[in-house]
Amino acid sequence: MNNWIELSAERLTANLRVIQTVAGLDTTVLAVIKANAYGHGAEDCAPILVRAGATWLGVTCANEGARVRLALAAAGLTAEILIMSGFLPADVAAIHQHSLTPVVWSQEHVAWLAGYPATRVHLEVDTGMGRQGVTPGPELDALLAELAAAGLVADGIFTHFCSSEVTGSPLTHLQQQRFSGVVAQVQAAGLCPTYLHAANSSALDNPEAAAWLARLASRLGAHPMVRTGLSLYGYALPIEGAVTARLRPLLQPVLTWKAHVLSVRSLAAGDTVGYNAIFTAEREMRVALLPVGYADGLRRELSATNAKPGGWVMLHGVRAAILGRISMNLTVVDVTDIPSVQAGDEAIVLGDGITADDHAALARTISYEILCGIHPCV
């Protein structure tokens, strides 16, 4: 095993407890482990989170939910599992076999589940994301009637904000107004859902957005729920605006990605490194070869030229700069000033000293994509 991931159960547990504290005792935390737990391994993280007190988990699809259910059962654990990204008729059998809770937003969803009355569902309402969810107004009224006629139980009602990390966002205010109207529609239909939720990690992190949901849930007699994903794993998007984030300073990255040094060699001045020779040694150098590259998820944007430094790894607690172009399975780093490095040593590719935020800044993306982009084979 030349490159691998290590998870800290202690940090994952600590992050969940920070989230629970910030959310408040009256708020249920749905621990989002979709997309293979943001690259951390859903079947590994689920038992840790449930042992730490998570009662709800969020997955991408019925297949992922089934795998998580089996992982929990093998550990003698159980939790509610929400399928967050829709389902198709072929998924209905697995939903019931593995006691999964589907998200619904269309009459087709209701029809597919109609043969299983008393199925608990969470109803998603589109208040401005333009992605999935029923439209407030007549379309929502019709769907609520369909749910009741099919004997399905609306266990939760929710929406998703598109700009919760932006303080004072007019988009968030508009979505809040629309969702308040949704609550009035649900009340008029005589439904009493157990949960009301709208907040992701950023909405919980942003003090401006956090208190609103609890007030709205109390009007409906529902329990407020928050859906936290990225923050579980130690990261949060920066909150834009003059506010102090509530979560971000307290989180610890859970994942460490490591690679063994394959070999160490010397370069003479004028030697080049990597495809297209984009880096040229300007002096004698000592370099280490690592068995990790873009096929594993190490972004090619972290490559370096003489004029433009790129990413780095940590070796013996010291930064070792990436040299040249990152290859499919190989990367060269500068260990000239770390003379003790030898074959077999462990390099930190991602973790303490080089975070997903660092990778994201260099790749001009977000930490979500860095974490989710780590290949499952790693």
C-alpha positions in Angstrom: 0.0 0.0 0.0 1.9 3.0 -1.3 -0.7 5.8 -0.6 -3.6 5.5 1.8 -6.0 7.4 4.0 -6.2 7.4 7.8 -9.3 8.6 9.7 -9.4 10.0 13.2 -12.4 8.6 15.0 -11.6 11.0 17.9 -11.7 14.1 15.7 -14.9 12.9 13.9 -16.5 12.4 17.2 -15.3 15.8 18.5 -16.6 17.6 15.4 -20.1 16.0 15.8 -20.2 17.1 19.4 -19.2 20.6 18.5 -22.0 20.7 16.0 -24.5 19.3 18.5 -23.5 22.0 21.0 -23.7 24.8 18.5 -27.1 23.5 17.2 -28.5 23.2 20.7 -30.0 20.4 22.6 -33.5 20.8 21.0 -32.1 20.4 17.5 -31.5 17.1 15.8 -28.3 16.7 13.8 -28.5 14.8 10.6 -24.9 13.7 9.9 -24.4 13.8 6.2 -22.3 10.9 4.9 -23.4 11.1 1.2 -20.8 10.8 -1.6 -18.9 8.2 0.4 -18.8 10.5 3.4 -17.2 13.3 1.3 -14.4 10.9 0.4 -13.9 9.6 3.9 -15.7 6.3 3.5 -19.4 6.2 4.5 -19.2 2.6 5.8 -16.3 3.6 8.1 -17.7 6.9 9.3 -21.3 5.7 10.0 -20.6 3.5 13.0 -18.3 6.1 14.5 -20.9 8.8 14.2 -23.7 6.7 15.6 -21.6 5.6 18.5 -21.0 9.3 19.1 -24.7 10.1 19.2 -25.9 10.6 15.7 -29.5 9.3 15.3 -29.9 10.4 11.6 -27.5 9.8 8.7 -27.9 11.3 5.2 -26.8 9.3 2.1 -26.8 9.9 -1.6 -28.9 7.0 -2.9 -30.6 3.8 -2.0 -27.5 1.8 -2.8 -25.3 3.8 -0.5 -28.0 3.6 2.1 -28.1 -0.2 1.9 -24.4 -0.4 2.3 -24.5 1.9 5.3 -27.3 -0.1 6.9 -25.3 -3.3 6.6 -22.2 -1.6 8.1 -24.3 -0.5 11.0 -25.9 -3.9 11.5 -22.5 -5.5 11.5 -21.5 -3.2 14.4 -24.7 -3.8 16.2 -25.9 -0.3 15.6 -28.9 1.4 14.1 -29.9 4.9 12.9 -32.4 6.6 10.6 -31.1 7.0 7.1 -32.3 9.7 4.7 -31.8 9.3 0.9 -31.0 12.9 0.0 -30.7 12.8 -3.8 -33.9 11.2 -5.1 -34.8 7.7 -6.1 -36.3 5.7 -9.0 -38.8 2.8 -9.1 -35.9 0.3 -9.1 -34.9 1.6 -5.7 -38.2 1.1 -3.9 -37.5 -2.5 -2.8 -34.2 -1.6 -1.3 -35.8 1.4 0.5 -38.1 -0.9 2.3 -35.8 -3.8 2.7 -33.2 -1.6 4.5 -35.7 0.8 6.2 -34.5 3.9 4.4 -36.3 7.2 4.4 -36.7 8.7 0.9 -36.9 12.4 0.0 -39.9 13.0 -2.2 -40.9 16.1 -4.3 -43.0 14.8 -7.2 -46.3 12.9 -7.7 -44.2 10.2 -9.4 -42.4 9.6 -6.2 -45.7 9.2 -4.3 -47.0 6.8 -7.0 -43.9 4.7 -6.7 -44.3 4.4 -3.0 -48.0 4.0 -3.0 -47.9 0.2 -2.5 -46.2 0.7 0.8 -48.6 2.8 3.0 -47.2 4.3 6.2 -43.8 4.8 4.6 -42.1 7.8 6.2 -40.8 10.4 3.8 -39.2 13.8 3.9 -40.8 16.3 1.5 -38.4 18.7 -0.1 -39.6 22.2 -1.2 -37.7 24.3 -3.8 -37.6 27.8 -2.4 -34.9 29.0 -4.8 -32.2 26.4 -5.4 -33.8 25.3 -8.7 -32.5 21.8 -8.3 -34.9 19.3 -6.6 -38.1 20.0 -4.7 -41.7 20.8 -5.2 -42.7 24.4 -5.9 -44.6 26.2 -3.1 -48.3 27.1 -3.9 -50.7 24.9 -5.9 -48.1 22.3 -6.8 -47.3 21.8 -3.1 -51.0 21.6 -2.2 -51.5 18.9 -4.8 -48.5 16.9 -3.6 -49.7 17.1 0.1 -53.1 15.8 -1.0 -51.4 12.9 -2.9 -49.3 12.0 0.1 -52.3 11.8 2.3 -54.3 9.8 -0.2 -51.4 7.3 -0.6 -51.1 6.9 3.2 -47.5 8.1 3.3 -46.3 9.9 6.4 -44.6 13.3 5.9 -42.0 12.8 8.7 -40.1 15.9 7.6 -40.4 19.0 5.5 -37.3 20.8 4.3 -35.6 23.1 1.8 -32.0 23.9 0.9 -30.4 27.4 0.9 -28.2 28.4 -2.0 -26.2 31.1 -0.2 -26.2 30.3 3.5 -22.5 31.3 3.9 -23.2 34.8 2.7 -24.3 37.1 5.6 -27.2 39.4 4.6 -27.9 37.5 1.4 -31.1 38.7 -0.2 -31.4 35.2 -1.7 -31.5 33.6 1.8 -34.0 36.1 3.0 -36.2 35.3 0.1 -35.9 31.6 0.6 -36.8 32.1 4.3 -39.9 34.0 3.4 -41.0 31.3 0.9 -40.3 28.5 3.4 -42.4 30.4 6.1 -45.2 30.3 3.5 -44.6 26.6 3.1 -45.1 26.0 6.8 -48.4 27.8 6.6 -49.5 25.5 3.7 -48.5 22.4 5.6 -50.4 23.7 8.6 -53.5 24.3 6.5 -53.3 20.8 5.1 -53.4 19.4 8.6 -50.0 17.8 8.5 -47.8 17.6 11.6 -44.2 16.6 10.5 -41.8 15.5 13.1 -38.9 17.5 11.6 -38.3 20.8 9.9 -35.0 21.5 8.3 -33.2 23.9 6.1 -29.7 24.4 7.5 -26.5 22.9 6.2 -23.0 23.4 7.7 -22.8 27.0 6.6 -26.2 27.9 7.8 -25.4 26.6 11.2 -22.0 28.3 11.1 -23.6 31.6 10.3 -25.2 33.1 13.4 -27.5 35.2 11.3 -29.1 32.2 9.7 -29.2 29.8 12.7 -31.9 31.1 15.0 -34.6 31.5 12.3 -35.2 27.7 11.8 -36.0 27.1 15.5 -38.6 29.8 15.6 -40.2 28.5 12.4 -40.2 24.9 13.7 -42.0 25.9 16.9 -44.9 27.4 14.8 -45.4 24.0 13.3 -44.8 22.0 16.4 -41.9 20.3 14.8 -38.3 19.6 15.9 -35.7 21.6 14.1 -33.1 19.6 12.3 -29.7 20.6 10.8 -28.0 18.7 8.0 -24.2 19.0 8.5 -21.8 17.4 6.1 -18.5 19.2 5.5 -18.2 20.4 9.1 -18.3 16.8 10.3 -15.0 16.3 8.5 -13.3 19.4 9.9 -14.0 22.0 7.3 -16.4 24.9 6.6 -16.7 27.5 3.9 -15.7 31.0 5.1 -18.7 33.1 6.2 -18.8 36.2 4.0 -19.6 39.3 6.0 -18.7 40.9 9.3 -19.7 38.1 11.6 -17.8 35.5 13.6 -18.3 31.9 12.5 -19.6 29.6 15.2 -18.3 26.3 13.9 -15.2 26.9 11.7 -12.7 27.7 14.5 -13.6 24.6 16.5 -13.4 22.0 13.8 -10.5 19.5 13.2 -9.8 17.8 9.9 -10.6 14.1 10.2 -8.7 12.7 7.2 -5.0 12.3 6.7 -3.8 11.2 3.2 -0.3 9.7 3.3 2.2 8.2 0.8 5.5 6.3 1.2 8.6 7.7 -0.4 9.5 5.4 -3.3 13.0 6.7 -3.9 15.3 9.6 -3.4 17.7 10.9 -6.1 19.9 13.9 -6.9 19.5 16.5 -9.7 22.2 18.6 -11.2 21.6 22.2 -12.2 19.8 22.2 -15.6 18.0 18.8 -15.0 14.3 19.0 -15.7 11.4 17.3 -13.9 8.2 15.8 -15.2 6.1 16.0 -18.4 7.0 19.0 -20.7 9.9 19.8 -18.4 8.0 22.7 -16.8 10.5 22.7 -13.9 14.3 23.1 -14.3 16.7 22.6 -11.4 18.7 25.9 -10.9 21.2 24.2 -8.5 22.0 20.8 -7.2 18.9 19.4 -5.6 17.7 16.3 -3.8 14.2 15.1 -4.7 11.9 12.3 -3.5 9.4 10.4 -5.6 5.9 9.7 -4.2 3.5 7.1 -5.6 0.5 9.4 -5.8 -1.0 11.4 -8.6 -4.1 12.7 -10.3 -5.5 9.2 -10.7 -5.7 9.1 -6.9 -7.3 12.5 -6.7 -4.2 14.7 -6.2 -5.1 17.7 -8.4 -2.9 18.5 -11.3 -3.3 22.2 -10.5 -0.9 21.6 -7.7 1.9 21.2 -10.2 4.8 23.7 -10.1 7.0 25.6 -12.5 10.1 27.7 -11.7 8.0 30.8 -12.0 4.9 29.5 -10.3 5.1 27.5 -7.1 2.5 24.8 -6.6 1.5 22.5 -3.7 3.5 20.7 -1.2 3.6 17.7 1.1 4.8 17.3 4.7 7.9 15.2 5.3 9.5 15.0 8.7 7.3 17.9 9.7 8.7 20.1 7.0 7.2 21.4 3.8 8.5 19.6 0.7 7.5 21.5 -2.4 6.0 19.7 -5.5 8.3 20.0 -8.5 7.1 19.9 -12.1 3.9 18.4 -13.3 1.9 15.9 -11.2 1.6 12.6 -13.1 -1.1 10.0 -13.1 0.4 8.0 -10.3 3.7 9.8 -9.4 4.8 13.1 -8.0 8.2 14.6 -7.4 8.9 16.8 -4.3 11.9 18.8 -3.2 13.8 17.4 -0.1 17.0 19.3 -0.6 16.6 20.9 2.8 15.4 17.7 4.5 18.5 15.5 4.3 17.2 12.7 6.4 14.4 11.7 4.0 14.8 8.2 2.6 12.8 5.5 0.8 9.9 4.2 2.9 9.3 7.4 4.8 5.8 8.7 5.2 4.7 11.9 3.5 1.5 13.7 4.4 -0.3 14.5 1.1 -3.3 16.0 2.9 -3.7 16.6 6.6 -1.9 18.6 9.3 0.3 21.1 7.5 -1.5 20.8 4.1 -5.2 21.0 4.3 -8.1 20.6 1.8 -8.4 24.3 2.0 -4.8 24.7 0.8 -5.5 22.3 -2.1 -8.7 24.1 -3.0 -7.0 27.5 -3.1 -4.3 26.2 -5.4 -6.9 24.4 -7.6 -9.3 27.3 -7.5 -12.1 25.2 -6.2 -13.7 24.3 -2.8 -12.7 21.9 -0.1 -15.7 19.8 -0.9 -14.4 18.9 -4.3 -10.9 18.1 -3.0 -12.2 15.7 -0.4 -14.8 14.1 -2.7 -12.2 13.8 -5.4 -10.0 11.3 -3.5 -10.3 8.1 -5.4 -12.2 5.3 -3.5 -9.3 3.0 -4.2 -7.1 5.1 -1.9 
